[in-house]
């Protein structure tokens, strides 16, 4: 991956809806090579997918809570049960396995404090 590829990635991370002609202009490349490079980045798995970032307050999800989780045990069965359980919870939008003080770190998104309490 060279500097041109890095400029392509930076531009697409800022605006994933850029059309190829616009992207080529932004990074200083003609459209055909730009399109080939984007396609190669996709084929190589560097660009995994394109997504829409949603304003959480406009969809009634205005509260983000970060929670530290401690498990009774860190054996594979306990960890697997925990991971399986949180995958069925749409409020949990991110789960990180931690080293050190706690076992997991969750990002939970809900409408408000009452919704978090119910969760």
C-alpha positions in Angstrom: 0.0 0.0 0.0 1.5 3.3 -1.1 0.7 7.0 -0.3 -2.0 7.2 -3.0 -3.8 4.2 -1.4 -3.6 5.9 2.0 -5.0 9.1 0.5 -7.9 7.0 -1.0 -8.6 5.4 2.4 -8.5 8.7 4.2 -10.9 10.4 1.7 -13.3 7.4 1.8 -13.2 7.4 5.6 -14.2 11.0 5.6 -16.9 10.5 3.0 -17.8 7.0 1.9 -20.3 8.4 -0.6 -17.7 10.0 -2.9 -18.2 9.1 -6.5 -15.2 7.9 -8.3 -14.7 11.1 -10.3 -14.9 13.2 -7.1 -12.5 10.8 -5.3 -10.0 10.9 -8.2 -10.1 14.7 -8.1 -9.6 14.8 -4.3 -6.6 12.5 -4.3 -5.1 13.9 -7.6 -5.5 10.9 -9.8 -7.4 10.2 -13.0 -10.7 8.3 -12.7 -9.6 5.0 -14.2 -6.5 4.3 -12.0 -8.5 5.6 -9.0 -11.3 3.1 -9.7 -8.7 0.3 -10.1 -7.1 1.1 -6.8 -10.4 1.2 -4.9 -11.4 -2.1 -6.4 -8.0 -3.6 -5.4 -8.4 -2.2 -1.9 -11.8 -3.9 -1.7 -10.5 -7.2 -3.2 -7.6 -7.3 -0.7 -10.1 -6.8 2.2 -8.6 -3.5 3.2 -11.9 -1.9 2.5 -14.3 -4.3 4.1 -17.6 -2.4 3.6 -19.3 0.9 3.4 -21.6 2.0 6.2 -23.9 4.9 7.2 -23.2 6.7 10.5 -26.5 7.6 12.2 -27.1 10.5 14.5 -28.1 8.5 17.6 -30.2 11.3 19.1 -32.4 11.4 15.9 -33.3 7.7 16.3 -34.0 8.0 20.1 -30.7 6.5 21.2 -29.2 9.5 23.0 -27.4 7.7 25.8 -24.1 5.8 25.5 -22.9 3.9 28.6 -19.5 2.2 28.9 -19.6 -0.8 31.3 -16.8 -2.9 32.7 -17.7 -6.5 33.1 -16.0 -9.1 35.5 -16.8 -12.7 34.9 -16.7 -15.3 37.8 -14.3 -17.3 35.7 -12.3 -16.8 32.5 -12.5 -20.4 31.3 -13.6 -20.9 27.6 -17.1 -22.0 28.5 -17.8 -19.0 30.7 -16.4 -16.6 28.1 -18.3 -18.3 25.3 -21.6 -18.1 27.3 -21.1 -14.4 27.9 -20.3 -13.6 24.3 -23.3 -15.6 23.1 -25.6 -13.8 25.6 -24.5 -10.3 24.6 -24.9 -11.0 20.9 -28.6 -11.2 21.5 -28.6 -7.7 23.1 -29.0 -5.0 20.4 -28.1 -2.4 23.0 -24.6 -3.7 23.1 -22.9 -2.1 20.1 -19.3 -2.9 21.0 -17.6 -5.5 23.2 -13.9 -5.5 23.9 -12.0 -8.3 25.6 -9.7 -6.6 28.2 -6.5 -7.5 29.9 -6.0 -6.4 33.5 -8.6 -5.0 35.8 -11.8 -6.2 34.1 -12.7 -9.0 31.6 -14.8 -7.1 29.1 -15.6 -3.5 28.2 -19.0 -2.8 26.6 -20.4 0.1 24.8 -24.2 0.2 25.3 -26.5 2.6 23.5 -30.0 3.3 24.7 -32.6 6.0 24.6 -32.1 7.3 28.1 -31.2 6.4 31.7 -34.5 4.6 32.2 -33.9 2.4 29.2 -30.4 1.7 30.5 -31.9 0.6 33.9 -34.3 -1.7 32.1 -31.5 -3.1 30.1 
